[in-house]
Each structure stands twice: as C-alpha cells, then as structure tokens.
Amino acid sequence: MPRAAADAEATDLENVRERNLRSARAWDEMAERQDRTEQARLERETKTVIQPI
C-alpha cells in the first residue's frame, strides 16, 4: 500500500485523511500518465523500426 494511503488509514484527523487521500490519487494519476507515455513511446519506436524512412 502506498504511504499516503497508509497514512490516511492511520490518522484520526479528517483533514489529514483527506489530504493523504488526495495525495495518493495524485501519485496514482502521475504513475498512470507515465505508463501511458512509456507505452506510446514504445509504440512509436516500434513503428520506426518496422517502417524505416
């Protein structure tokens, strides 16, 4: 479990919990964006190798 999510579960303070949950969502979104970027790069490179200019 990511640290922000674990911290959210561990706290009794609602504002701290919400902040940690927002942080966890932001990190997840950044990781997903990085995965999509990497996949697009690999597809672009594959096309370049298969179809030389």
C-alpha atoms as one frame of an Amber mdcrd trajectory, in Angstrom:
protein
   0.000   0.000   0.000   1.410   3.419  -0.905   2.488   5.518   2.017  -0.099
   8.296   1.512  -2.923   5.748   1.544  -1.483   4.042   4.624  -1.152   7.396
   6.381  -4.769   8.185   5.503  -5.931   4.964   7.130  -3.796   5.545  10.211
  -4.963   9.044  11.089  -7.958  10.119  13.150  -7.989  13.651  11.733 -10.411
  14.073   8.834  -8.465  16.892   7.158  -5.235  14.885   7.280  -7.029  11.826
   5.930  -8.480  13.816   3.026  -5.102  15.399   2.251  -3.422  11.989   2.189
  -6.137  10.506   0.014  -5.780  13.401  -2.459  -2.045  12.840  -2.466  -2.475
   9.116  -3.122  -4.827   9.846  -6.038  -2.369  12.363  -7.484   0.506   9.866
  -7.302  -1.652   7.190  -8.931  -2.586   9.569 -11.757   1.058  10.509 -12.314
   2.057   6.841 -12.441  -0.714   6.064 -14.931   0.320   9.028 -17.083   3.922
   7.801 -17.038   2.788   4.318 -18.071   0.772   5.731 -20.993   3.709   7.910
 -22.057   6.089   4.957 -21.944   3.671   2.772 -23.924   3.211   5.469 -26.583
   6.990   5.892 -26.849   7.499   2.155 -27.301   4.786   2.011 -29.967   6.314
   4.980 -31.781   9.785   3.415 -31.679   8.421   0.075 -32.885   6.777   1.725
 -35.874  10.023   3.493 -36.699  11.956   0.220 -36.619   9.363  -1.668 -38.665
   8.852   1.120 -41.218  12.266   2.707 -41.834  12.294   6.072 -43.522
